[in-house]
Amino acid sequence: MPTQVSIAKGFNYDLWTADEFLDWLEPGVFADLIGGEKFMHSPVSLAHGNLTNFLDRLLAAYIEKHQLGVLYREAIALRLSQRNVFMPDLAFFTETQARKFLASHIPFAPTWVCEVLSPRTADRDVGPKFAAYEEYGVQEYWILDPESLEHRFYHRIGDIFQEFSAGEEMIRSQSISGFWIRRSWLLPTQLPRVTDALAEIGRE
């Protein structure tokens, strides 16, 4: 049972452990445990869905072609700590990491993560989830905003994330060998064909 805590008389909320959360989580249910609090995922906009679909298909095809590891989309739970379990939009794991997965969840941080912002979740993606990804060893974190198009890209320098490719057209991944995208490919209303983008990456 979750621990019930209170900040004032008559104002209580539940604080979950990762084990309790994972026992509660069922297939088809999408939620995050952030600092012990449970947050349900909400339906996303068409722009959010289109952008996520494009990057998912492009990166999955690239990873498979070069046999770099595996890419998961939202449905896999990441247990980062006893109070943090996330289901990121996209998460890349190396082949070495993939050999350590558990049947029910993944018990460590991915190498690369992408979160696509939504109005109801943006504060969590750029706040406590950013800090947790940083703390528990994610090497690279992409934050894409399908509304403002203010996409930001971070990679690990020592113990913290630092932004890279700010304002640049070409975004070169720091942790997925050889992978890059053009910033102009991340416009939800004018997404290129995945096959065309993949071919351009391969020609470099």
Phi, psi and omega per residue, in radians:
M1 nan 2.426 3.085
P2 -1.061 2.592 3.066
T3 -1.344 2.273 3.119
Q4 -1.628 2.198 3.137
V5 -2.121 2.828 -3.067
S6 -2.461 2.461 3.047
I7 -1.909 -0.122 3.098
A8 -2.865 2.766 -3.135
K9 -1.024 2.193 3.131
G10 1.397 0.086 -3.135
F11 -2.140 1.605 -3.063
N12 -2.021 2.690 2.978
Y13 -2.577 2.829 -3.068
D14 -1.608 2.382 3.070
L15 -1.977 1.971 -3.038
W16 -1.660 2.594 2.904
T17 -1.566 2.869 3.101
A18 -1.059 -0.702 -3.119
D19 -1.131 -0.741 3.100
E20 -1.115 -0.724 -3.135
F21 -1.123 -0.798 -3.129
L22 -1.155 -0.589 3.061
D23 -1.157 -0.620 -3.137
W24 -1.315 -0.609 -3.038
L25 -1.138 2.365 3.141
E26 -2.190 2.762 3.050
P27 -0.972 2.359 -3.135
G28 1.561 -0.128 3.081
V29 -1.744 2.278 -3.095
F30 -2.083 2.068 -3.072
A31 -2.768 2.797 3.028
D32 -2.092 2.591 2.925
L33 -1.871 1.997 -3.052
I34 -2.148 1.931 -3.112
G35 1.041 0.530 3.123
G36 1.565 -0.128 3.125
E37 -1.750 2.441 -3.117
K38 -1.599 2.267 3.122
F39 -2.234 2.120 3.113
M40 -1.393 2.528 3.042
H41 -1.366 2.559 3.136
S42 -1.913 2.763 3.026
P43 -0.982 2.550 -3.065
V44 -1.850 2.913 3.115
S45 -1.290 2.871 3.092
L46 -1.083 -0.683 3.121
A47 -1.078 -0.758 3.099
H48 -1.054 -0.847 -3.124
G49 -1.103 -0.735 -3.139
N50 -1.119 -0.773 -3.122
L51 -1.152 -0.747 3.120
T52 -1.123 -0.758 3.120
N53 -1.022 -0.788 -3.112
F54 -1.069 -0.908 -3.087
L55 -1.155 -0.644 3.093
D56 -1.029 -0.899 -3.091
R57 -1.165 -0.720 -3.128
L58 -1.147 -0.874 -3.080
L59 -1.216 -0.666 3.117
A60 -1.081 -0.731 3.122
A61 -1.134 -0.712 3.135
Y62 -1.144 -0.795 -3.124
I63 -1.092 -0.737 3.130
E64 -1.141 -0.765 -3.118
K65 -1.039 -0.691 -3.070
H66 -1.750 0.089 3.059
Q67 0.908 0.928 -3.054
L68 -1.654 -0.366 -3.074
G69 2.683 -2.453 -3.105
V70 -2.390 2.626 3.085
L71 -2.091 2.304 3.104
Y72 -2.094 2.602 -3.133
R73 -2.114 1.903 2.956
E74 0.992 -0.725 -2.951
A75 -1.276 -0.181 -3.112
I76 -1.760 2.296 -3.137
A77 -1.540 2.324 3.085
L78 -1.852 2.055 3.096
R79 -1.626 1.809 -3.103
L80 -1.569 -0.574 -3.134
S81 -2.815 -3.084 -3.106
Q82 -1.219 -0.233 3.125
R83 -2.173 0.114 -3.098
N84 -2.338 2.010 3.046
V85 -2.342 2.042 -3.049
F86 -2.017 2.702 3.013
M87 -2.169 1.441 -3.041
P88 -1.203 2.771 3.106
D89 -1.011 -0.836 3.104
L90 -2.473 2.446 3.130
A91 -2.530 2.245 3.128
F92 -1.860 2.367 3.080
F93 -2.194 2.458 3.081
T94 -1.234 2.907 3.110
E95 -1.080 -0.631 3.100
T96 -1.105 -0.755 3.104
Q97 -1.117 -0.699 -3.063
A98 -1.065 -0.460 3.136
R99 -1.292 -0.140 -3.089
K100 -1.891 0.128 -3.121
F101 -1.160 2.622 2.964
L102 -1.695 2.853 -3.088
A103 -1.170 -0.587 -3.028
S104 -1.668 -0.430 -3.087
H105 -2.889 3.069 3.101
I106 -1.891 2.120 -2.954
P107 -1.601 0.487 3.127
F108 -2.815 3.003 -3.081
A109 -1.353 2.550 3.031
P110 -1.273 2.959 3.058
T111 -1.299 -0.722 -3.046
W112 -2.347 2.415 3.128
V113 -2.331 2.512 2.972
C114 -2.247 2.258 2.971
E115 -2.039 2.284 3.070
V116 -1.747 2.145 -2.967
L117 -1.267 2.505 2.945
S118 -2.211 2.654 -3.106
P119 -0.944 -0.654 -3.064
R120 -1.414 -0.284 -3.060
T121 -2.092 -0.106 -3.019
A122 -1.012 -0.707 -3.103
D123 -1.109 -0.533 3.108
R124 -1.348 -0.685 -3.124
D125 -1.140 -0.605 -3.103
V126 -1.725 -0.025 3.139
G127 -1.982 -1.750 -3.049
P128 -1.139 -0.572 3.112
K129 -1.263 -0.675 3.048
F130 -0.966 -0.864 -3.106
A131 -1.109 -0.671 -3.137
A132 -1.226 -0.745 3.078
Y133 -1.027 -0.718 3.122
E134 -1.126 -0.808 -3.062
E135 -1.170 -0.630 -2.993
Y136 -1.757 0.262 2.858
G137 1.808 0.137 3.030
V138 -1.036 2.367 -3.093
Q139 -1.531 -0.450 -3.063
E140 -2.652 2.378 -3.075
Y141 -2.343 2.058 3.075
W142 -1.806 2.310 3.080
I143 -2.094 1.949 -3.086
L144 -1.880 2.362 -3.139
D145 -2.025 1.807 -3.071
P146 -1.251 -0.202 -3.141
E147 -1.649 -0.996 -3.106
S148 -1.456 -0.349 -3.057
L149 1.119 0.335 3.064
E150 -1.505 1.238 -3.123
H151 -1.296 2.491 3.136
R152 -2.309 2.531 -3.029
F153 -2.285 2.250 -3.067
Y154 -2.239 2.530 3.000
H155 -2.376 2.811 -3.024
R156 -1.364 2.262 2.942
I157 -2.157 1.815 -3.034
G158 1.189 -2.110 -3.079
D159 -1.722 -0.016 -3.050
I160 -2.286 2.840 3.048
F161 -1.469 2.459 2.974
Q162 -2.246 2.487 -3.119
E163 -1.258 2.528 3.043
F164 -2.356 2.839 3.110
S165 0.996 0.516 3.129
A166 -1.084 2.091 3.104
G167 1.353 -0.045 -3.097
E168 -1.486 2.618 3.133
E169 -1.303 -0.695 -3.107
M170 -1.716 2.190 -3.141
I171 -1.911 1.944 -3.136
R172 -1.759 2.098 3.113
S173 -1.058 2.439 3.111
Q174 -1.582 -0.171 -3.055
S175 -2.281 -0.145 3.057
I176 -1.944 1.831 -2.936
S177 -0.951 2.131 3.034
G178 1.404 -0.086 -3.067
F179 -1.509 2.363 3.065
W180 -2.613 2.800 3.045
I181 -2.408 2.853 2.981
R182 -1.653 2.452 3.099
R183 -1.036 -0.588 -3.134
S184 -1.185 -0.278 3.071
W185 -1.320 -0.203 -3.020
L186 -1.758 0.499 3.060
L187 -1.682 1.905 -2.994
P188 -0.997 -0.471 -3.116
T189 -1.534 -0.145 -3.102
Q190 -2.431 0.827 -3.120
L191 -1.226 2.409 3.080
P192 -1.293 2.909 3.000
R193 -1.179 2.419 -3.131
V194 -1.041 -0.717 -3.133
T195 -1.106 -0.649 3.114
D196 -1.189 -0.761 3.133
A197 -1.130 -0.746 -3.141
L198 -1.107 -0.682 3.117
A199 -1.139 -0.684 3.120
E200 -1.147 -0.718 3.080
I201 -1.046 -0.725 -3.100
G202 -1.222 -0.388 -3.129
R203 -1.390 -0.268 -3.070
E204 -1.240 nan nan
